[in-house]
Amino acid sequence: MELPTEATGIEHEDRPLSPEEVRSAVLDALGRVDVTGQRVLLILPDHTRTAPIGQMFKLIHEVWAEQADQLDALIALGTHPPMSDEMIYQRVEITAEEHRSSFSKVRFFNHQWKDPDALAKIGSLSASEIGEITDGLFELEVPITVNRLVFDYDLLLIVGPVFPHEVVGFSGGNKYLFPGMAGQHIIDFFHWLGAVITNPVIIGNKWTPVRKVVDRAAAMVETQKLALSLVVKGEDLAGIYFGTPEDSWSKAADLSAKLHIVYRDRPFHTVLSQAPKMYDELWTAGKCMYKLESVVADGGTLIIYAPHLKEISCTHGKVIEGVGYHTRDYFLKQWERFKHHPWGVLAHSTHVKGIGAFEDGVEHPRVNVVLATQIPEKVCDRINLGYEDPATINPEDYANREEEGVLYVPKAGETLYRLKNAPPELGGMSS
């Protein structure tokens, strides 16, 4: 099976791709790869990423289903909860009946990140490698485990969107393998490395130490890999790139940087950041903070407004309730106390709380983060976040008040907001 060595694609900065352009681009790209007699596994994102996954799935099926010996799909959950059959059908935009009839060849799998029987160790990143990648920030061996299904296929096709991302810089590419279908060690290290560097410094930058970790781990997966890297503007596609995960991701990240980063002249003392319903736990709705942290003024308030949200995290909730939400330095300066907790959870905690200081036993977060959700006030107090009754909030009261220092973002979590002249700690260039 001969694979393309250079990514190809189509993009428009000023308008969406038409349905005809999307269809033509995908069919042309896939048509250049002969998968006759091959076993193909599609790697798909879950419901917490905006992208026309159903459209892509159907086009792939149209071109490859008859050629391939096997065509299956795995949901790259990372540590997100598994998707039910109904949720998977919604994600790929088919019905159960259509699965039984038109798409009967395809099997769907959820990644199982904590099941040892579902994972296989494929190597390790040595302490010296980690030291080199992180400029000495860490020096420890990181074992690399991945879903065993990768060994059952001849080709992995990653299909997913690219957005600014709090941990790795830009999502997509090999991130759908690590942490998307990885085991806990690499997932925890991946997230904690990003947290120690901090969200404002990482997010919206392509070549981060975390991306290097992801690509080094992916290089250990010997199964051949391709990617359809997507750039979404609103609900529409602005770009599609097909090639190696590294090259197609790189081209998509360049377009994402143009479309998904908004620059503001000055910070805001109040930000109402509204979570879309696809963020059904604080574990993912935290993105409403990550993408806006840099434009909140020192001492300002960011409200995560999500009246539909009831859970902190189905998977990690008990640990989070025990640890709470804190700044990075709160953990680093008391590391012996916290190092035995899952590092991925500690990373999530710092990302939601934001940057700040911990001096003389007192924590000084830069931003006051408030939850306006169905999570009760007593729980918010326990986890060290503010509370506001969502029923008392009318989003329109926050709209069109930017000149007053108030910002309302009606669908937060995917567009990154930055200051034009940000200080280094908020992602600006040092002088």
N, C-alpha and C positions, 0 to 999 in steps of 0.2 A: 504494500500500500504506500503510494508516494504522496507525501504531504507538502503543502505549500511552505516555502521558506520565508516568504515576506508577506506581511498582512496587506490585504486589499480592503477597500471599503468605499462608502459613500457618505457624505455629510452635507448638511446645510446649517449655517449659523443663524440665518435670518428667517427660515420657514421650516415647517415639518416636512419630513419625507412623505411623499404620496404613497398610498397603498400599492400602486403600480411599481414605484421605485423600490419599495421594501421587498416586494415579491421578486422582482427581477434580480436585485442584489443578492438575496439569500439563495435563490435557485441557481444563479450563476456560480456563486461561491461553492455551494455543496456539490454542484455538478462536476467540479474539477477534482473531486476526491472519489476514487472508486472504492466503495466499501463492500464490494461483492464478496460474499462468504465471510465477512468480518463480524465480530461481536462489538456493538457500539453501546456505550453507556452515556446518556445525557446527564450532565450535572446542572441542576436547576435551583434557583433561589426559592425560598419560601415566600409566604404572602406579605412579608414585611419590606419588600422591595418593589417599587413601582416600575413595571416593565410589561410589554405585551408578550408575556411568556406563552400564552395560548397560541398566539399568531405564529411565533417561532416554532413551537412544538409541532403544529400542524404542517408548516412548510417543510420542516426536517422529515417528518413522517412521510410526506408526499414524495420526497426525493429518495430517501434511503430505506424506507420500510421493506420494499420488495427486494432491494439489493442485499441488504445486510442479513446475515444469518440470525442475528439477534439485535433488537433495538429496545433498550430499557431506559429508565430514568430514575435518578436518585435525587432526593431533596437535600441540598447541602445546608443542614440545619445549624451546624456548629453545636452550640448548647441550647438552641431554641427547642421548645416542646415539639413532639412529633405532630405531623399533620394527619388528620383523619382522611379517609377515602374521599369524603365529600369536599373537604378543603383542597385536596389535590386536584380533584376534578374541576373545581372552581379556578384553581391556579392555571391549569392547562386548557381551560375553557371547553371541556367536553362533559357529557353526561355519563352516568353509569352504563346506560344502554349503549351509548356510542363506544364506550370502552369495550364492552362485550362484543360489539359488532365490528365497527370500522377500525378500532385500535387494539384489537384483541392480542396482537403480537407483543404489545408493550406491557412490561411489568413495572410497577412503581415501588420505590423503596424510600423509607426514611433513614437518614443517617442516625446511628446509635453510638453516641460519643462515649458513653460510660459502660458499654457492654464489652468486656474483654474478648468474648467470642466473636464479636463483629469487627475486631481490630487486628492489625498485624504491625509489628515493628519492622521498619524498613531501614533503620540506621539511626545515627545520632549526629547532632552538631556538637563538635568538641568544644571544650572550654576555651581553647585558643581561637577557634573560629568565632565563637560568640564574642570573645574579647575584641577580635579584629572588627567584626560587624558593628559592635556597639561603641567603638572607640574607648574600650576599657570600662564602660559603665557596668557590664556584667562579665563574669568569667565563670561559667558553669556549663556542664554538659547537659544538653537537652535531647532526650530520646524522641524520635519521630515515629509516631504510629498513625496509621491511616486505615480507612475502611477496607476490609478484605475484598470487597467487590472489585476493586481496581485490578485485581489479578485475574478476574474472570472475563475480561474484555480485551480487545485488541486496540480500541480507540476510545478515549474519553473526549467528549465534546462539552466544554463549559459554555453555558448560555446564560448571560446575565448582564445587568446594568452596571455602569461605572458612575459613582458619585464621590464627592469629597467624603473622607472617612476619618473618624476620630482616632483610630488606633493605627492604621496603616498609611494614611495620607489620602489615597483614593482607593475605593473598593474595586472589586472585579479581578479578572485574570486569575492567577494562581490562588488568590484568597478564597475562591470557591472550593479549593482543595484543602488549604490550611488557612484558617481553622474550619472551613465548611464541612469537610469530611475527615477530620482529624481526631486524635485522642487527647486526653486532658492535659498532658505535660506540655505539648507544644501550644495548645490553646491558652493555658494559663500564662506561659512565658510570653507568648505573642502579645497578649493584652497588657500584662504588667510592664513590659518594656515600653509600650506606647504610653502607658500612664505615667511612668517615671519621666519620660521626655516631656510629657503633658500634651493634652489635646490641642491647645492653641498653637503650639509649635509644630505639631505633626500634621494637623488637618489641612487638606488642600495642597500638600506638597507631594510631588511624585516620588522622589528617590529618598526614602526614609530608611533608617536602620531596620524597621519592622518589615518593609517591603523586601529588603535583602534577605531577612530570615524566611519569609514566605517563599521567595524564589529558590533559595538554597534547599529548602525542604521539598519543594515540588520537583527539583532536579533529581531527587532520589526515587521518584515514582517512574519506573521504567516503561510503563504503558505509554503508548503514543498519545499526545494531547493536542487538541485544537480548541479554539474558542471563537464564539460569536459574541463579541463585546459590544454592548448597546449603550447609547447615550440617549436619555429620555429628557424631553423638555415638556413639562406639564404631563399630559397623558400620551403625547405623541413621540415618535422616534425622530431624533435629529441626526443620528449617526449610527452606522453599522459597520463593524470591522471584523474580518475573518482571517485567521492565521494562527500562529502560535499564541499561547496564552500571554507570553511576555510582550510580543510585538503588537497584537491586536489591542491588548490592554493599554499599552503606551499611547497609541494613537487615540483611543477613546478618552484617556485621561486628559490629553491635550485639549480635546473639544469640551470635556466636562469643565475644565478650568475656565473656559470662556463663557459657558452657559450657566454654571451652577455656583458661581461665586459672585456675590453682590458686595460692592464696596460703599461704605458710608463715610461721610466727612467727619462725623463726631459720634460719640457714644450716646446711649439712651439710659435714662435713670430707671425707666420701667419698660419691660418687654413682656407682651402677652404672646406666648408661643403655643399655638394650637396644634395638638397632635391629631393626625388623621386616624381613622378607625383601624387601619392596618396595624397600628401600634397598640396592641391589646394588653400590654403589661408595661410597667415602668422600665423593665429591662431594655425594651426597644424605644419606648417613648422618651427615654433619656436623651435621644437624639435631638429633641426639641431644645435642650440645653447645649449640647455639643456644637450645633451649627450656629448658635447665637451668642455663645459665651463672650466672644471677643468684642462684640459691640455693646455689651452692658457696661455702664460706667462703674468705676470703683464705688463700692457701697450700694450699688443699684440692686433692683429686684427683677428676677425673671420668673414668670409664672408659667408653669406647664399646665395648660388648660386642656383637660381631657375628661369631660363628663362621663364618657363611656367606660373609663378605665377603673378596674376593681382590684387588680393584682399588682404586687411589686414584681414577683416572678414566680411562676409555677414551679420552675426548676430550682431556683436559688433563693427563694424567699426567706426560708428559715435562717440561712447564713447571713443574708443581708440584714434581717431584723436583729440579729445578734451583734453584728458589726456596726451597722448604721452607715450614714453617708458622711464622708470626711474628705478633707484636702489630702493631697499626696504627702505633704510633710507630716501630717498627723500620724500616718502609718510609718513613714521612713524613720522618724525620730523615736518611734516606739516599736521598732521592727521585731524585736524578740517577742513582743506580745502578740503580733499579728501574722508573723511569717508562716504560721502553720495553717492559716485559712487559705482557701483557694485563691490564687493570685488573680484569676479572671474576675472574681467577685470584688476583690479589693480595687481592681482597675475600674470596674463599673462604678463603684462607690465614688472614686475620685473624679471620674468624668462627669458624673451628675452634680457633685458638689462644686466642682471647678477648682481653679488654682487658689492658693492662699498661703498662710503661714501658720506655724505652730511654735509658739514661744512661751517659755516658762509655764508649760502645762496648759496654755490657753490657745485655742484654735481661732484663727482670724481668716475666715473665708472672704474672698474678694467680692463675691456676689451672694445675695440672699435668694436662695432657690425655694420657691413656693409651689406646692402641689394643689391644683384645683381639680380634684378627681373624686372618685368614690372611696378612696382610701381614707379611713377615719382620721380625725384630728389627733386622737391619742396615739395612733400608729405613726403619724407624721412626726409627732413629738419624739417618739421612741427612736425613730431612725434619723433624727437630726435634720429634718426638713421642715419648712414652713407649711402652713395649711390655710386654704381659703375655700369656702363653700362654693362649688361651681355654680350653684343656683343663683348666687348673688352677682355673677359676672355676665354682663352683656358685651360680647366682643366688639359691637359697634361703638361702645363707649371708648374704646382704645384706638379705633381706626382714624386715619388721617390726622394724627397729632404729632407727627415726627418733629415739627418745628418746636413743639413743647417738650421734646425729649421722651416721647412715648412711641413705642413701635409695636404694631400688631402684625403678626405673621400667621395667616389663616391656615396654611398647610406647611407646618414646620417639619424639619427633620432631614430634608434632602438638599436644600439650597443653603450654602455656607455664606454667612455674613461676616465681613471683615472691615476693619478700619483702614482707611487709605494710608494713614501715617501711624500705624500701630507701633507700640514699643516692642522690643524683642520678646518679652514674656507673653505677649498677645499675638505672636506670629509675625511681627514686623522684622525687617532686616536690621541687624545691629550695625551701628555706624563705624 
